Structure formats: structure tokens, C-alpha cells
Amino acid sequence: MSDIIRNIKGTKDILFDETSIWIYLENYIHQFFSNFGYKEIRTPSFENTELFLRSIGEDTDIVSKEMYSWIDQGKNKLTLRPEFTASVSRSYIQHQLSKQQKSHKFYYLGSSYRRERPQKGRFRQFKQFGIEAFGSEFPEQDAEIISMAYLLYDSLNIKNLKLRINSIGSKEDRKIYIKKLRDYFSKFDNQLTATSKKRLVNNPLRILDTKVDFEINLVKNAPKIIDFISLEDKEHFQKLLNILDNLNIPYLIDDYLVRGLDYYSRTVFEIQTDSLGSQNALCGGGRYDYLVEELGGPDTPAIGFAAGLERLIIAADLDNQKVTPRPDIYIIAINDEAVTISLKLANQLRVKKNLIVINDTLQRSLKAQMKDANRLKVKYSIIIGDEELNKKQVSIKNMDTGNQEALSINQVVEYF
């Protein structure tokens, strides 16, 4: 016997006992975002590597450690998308959407790929969903995006939600702040981990994300970026907070929240829950007002967020039985003639009435098929036995009440 080929580390088969939850949440997300007037966008699973180098930043962990990249037969440098914002921005520029109208609002739902350590709710291939809004620099747009994310989780009854928010100002503000951070952390250079020493040189902002206890204590006394941003950006942030207050969206200002990607500016935020353990982030996002221009497009303010569907599934803790569609009909056929009729009848019910209809394909006995119908908790069974065939009828049984009645075969479709 040949060796069994197994799935690759960091990937997962989603079997039938889970897919109903995935489908339920995917449909929920589609409807939820549509209710806000956002339209779905779908981009390719792989892009030119240069797109992610220029957008995410070469010094980020995603680019330096986690991307799946290769050179194809045509010498093109390609990468499986590690996130969607760069791809959606590329599409926005390529199709000159800014010339069609001032504002564009998109949502997406698809797979992303990162070669990171697999953990609870996160795999190397993971399902990501999110929002991207182009064209508005105003805090009302920030508030809409943040409230969409918060209300999505709240509507799914996820408990202990915590919205952390900050403003990181403009590129010029960040340059000043980065210098101040580098000066501060340089005092402790001999005590920093190897990772943080590298970040001190390449991007000191990343040290603020440290999970090392000693460095966490250092961060508590580090300079705060809010002290270095412009008056205009401070006013923008305060207006956003006022709107969130009016919307009754609770938040916590986190002076050291900066997010890990280079393209962020002004507003950044995360939504967390304690139901995920140490990896507690449900989603994260912020403004990227410079990204479109840096990728060759027009000067375009933008904001968005990204979230993992796997983590949402864990946090929502949905009951598979409650979201699995209940089959409508099980057709029980006891011989070849009955099977021929049942197959034709099943297709008519599926196409004309949009019903979930189960046919037995194992040539089982009447008793075995009825047992299977009970196991599947179908609403109705249609029985085609010898007596029914002789009368050119079927017996329809309501599986909830036990009531049974006879109908001619030609009347079955209209009965439902």
C-alpha cells in the first residue's frame, strides 16, 4: 500500500460537520456588509511580489519571514497574497476607479497565506474578510468602519469586546516619533532581545508590539506618539472619538497601539476578546492615506480593517446543529422502477421548489431508508413502495407529526 499523502502543516480540511458554520458566517458577513452599502471585490490569489514589498514594508515580519514567494517559468517574481489591502489598492489604481466617483466602498472574503507559526484560530492558509473605503479623509468614515467591525461582533453575541484605538499621525510625525523611540530604547540596548535590537535599527515602532515581559515594562515608559502628532491630526482623532461616543461604541485609547504594517497613518484600531486566549485580536485596521499614491495612483485617503474567519468561528461558538439547514425531503424507493421515479421527482423538487431533497443510492431496505431519514431529521419522507407503484401514487409523511397521506405522482411537486 502506498504512503498516505497528508495535508501540509498550517492547512486544514474543513469537513461536513464544520462547513455549515462557515457557510452561515460567510453569508452573514455578505449580508451585514451589504447593509452598509459596501460591494464585494475579488482579487487574484497571487500578485507581483513588488506589490507587497512596496506596501507592507520590507522590514515587517510578513515580508521578511512569512510570504510564500517564487519565480515562475516566465521569470516573474510572484507571491501568494498575505493580506488584501495591497491587492484591493492595486485594483483600485489599475482600473482607475477614482475617475468614476469620489468614494468607493468594498468588502472582501477570501484566503490569505502566511508562513507563520500555526496557532489557535490561525493557519498558514486562512480565511480573511474585511473592508476598504477609498476617497474620504473625514472622521465620519473612520467611525463607520470601526462601528461596522464592532457591531458585526456584537451582533453575533461575542462577549467582552474591547476596542483599542490610537492615532499615529502623518508620515512626518512618525519620523520624529521614530527618532524619539530609537533614542529611548537605545538606552536599554544591552537588555533588548535580538529581535528588538533588529527592530531598533529597522523600525522601532515594532518594539511596541513586544510580548517579552521586561520589554513590555520598557514600553510603558516610552514616548507616546500622541505627543508628536500635528494639531490637525489631534482634532481629527478627537472628532472620531466624539462620534464613537454618540454611537455608544465603547473604546480604550491605547497610546502604544501602532499596528504592524508600514502603510498605516492617523487612525489605527484593534478589536479584542478574551475568548481567544493570548492571541486575543479579532480584527485590526486603520487609515492608509498614502498607500494609493505610493503604489502609483492618485492622492487618495483610505481606511479599512481585516479579520480572520477562523477566529470569528471560535469566538462566536456557534452550534453546528442550529446553523445546518434541515433537509426538506427524503425519497424512499424500494426497487429499480421506484428509483427511476424518485430521481426524476427529486430533481423537479430541487429545481422548481428550491428544496433540499435526499435520495438513497445504496439500494437499502425500506426500514433502513426510514432510519436514515430520521437520522437526518428531514421534514418529510416520500415513500414509493410496491403498493404506491401499483396505484401510481406516493405516500407523503410529515416526519414531525407522523401524519401520512397519498398523492398521485403528478401532484407531488405542487404539494410542496
WOCOR-V468680 format. One record per backbone hydrogen bond with DSSP energy under -0.5 kcal/mol. CO is the residue of the C=O (numbers start at 1). NH is the residue of the N-H. If there is no record, write none. Layout:
co={CO/CO}
nh={NH/NH}
This chain:
co={4/8/10/10/13/15/15/16/18/18/19/20/21/22/23/24/25/26/27/28/29/30/31/33/33/34/39/45/47/48/48/49/49/50/51/52/52/56/57/60/61/61/62/62/66/67/68/70/70/72/76/76/77/78/79/81/84/85/86/87/88/89/90/91/92/93/96/97/97/104/105/106/107/108/110/112/114/119/122/124/124/126/126/127/127/128/129/130/131/132/133/134/138/138/139/140/141/142/143/144/145/146/147/148/149/150/151/152/153/153/154/157/162/162/163/164/165/166/169/170/171/172/173/174/175/176/177/178/179/180/181/182/183/184/185/186/188/188/189/193/194/195/196/197/198/199/203/204/204/205/206/207/212/213/214/215/216/217/218/219/224/225/225/230/231/232/233/234/235/236/237/238/239/240/241/242/243/244/245/248/252/252/253/254/255/256/261/265/266/267/268/269/270/271/271/272/273/274/276/278/280/282/283/284/285/286/287/288/288/290/291/292/293/301/302/303/304/305/306/307/308/309/310/311/312/313/313/318/319/319/320/320/323/327/328/329/330/330/331/331/332/335/336/337/338/339/340/341/342/343/344/345/346/347/348/348/349/349/350/355/356/356/358/365/366/367/368/369/370/371/372/373/374/376/379/379/380/381/381/382/382/383/383/384/385/386/387/388/388/389/392/394/394/395/395/396/397/397/398/403/405/407/408/408/409/411/412/413}
nh={6/11/124/125/15/18/19/20/21/22/23/24/25/26/27/28/29/30/31/32/33/34/35/36/38/37/107/81/79/51/52/52/53/54/55/56/57/262/60/64/65/66/66/67/115/69/80/72/78/75/72/78/49/70/47/113/88/89/90/91/92/93/94/95/97/96/99/100/101/134/39/132/41/130/128/126/116/122/119/114/126/112/128/309/310/110/307/108/305/106/303/104/141/142/143/144/145/146/147/148/149/150/151/152/153/154/155/156/156/158/157/159/164/272/252/270/254/268/266/174/175/176/177/178/179/180/181/182/183/184/185/186/187/187/188/189/191/192/192/197/198/199/200/201/202/203/206/207/208/208/209/210/216/217/218/219/220/221/221/222/227/228/229/234/235/236/237/238/239/240/241/242/243/244/245/246/247/249/248/250/165/254/255/257/225/258/264/287/168/287/166/285/164/282/283/162/276/277/279/280/273/308/271/306/269/304/265/291/292/294/295/297/296/135/288/133/286/131/284/129/312/313/314/315/316/317/318/320/322/323/323/324/325/379/380/358/332/382/333/360/384/339/340/341/342/343/344/345/346/347/348/349/350/351/352/353/353/355/354/357/328/329/331/369/370/371/372/373/374/375/376/378/377/327/399/400/330/383/397/332/384/385/395/334/389/390/391/392/393/392/409/396/407/383/397/405/381/399/402/398/396/394/411/412/412/415/416/416}
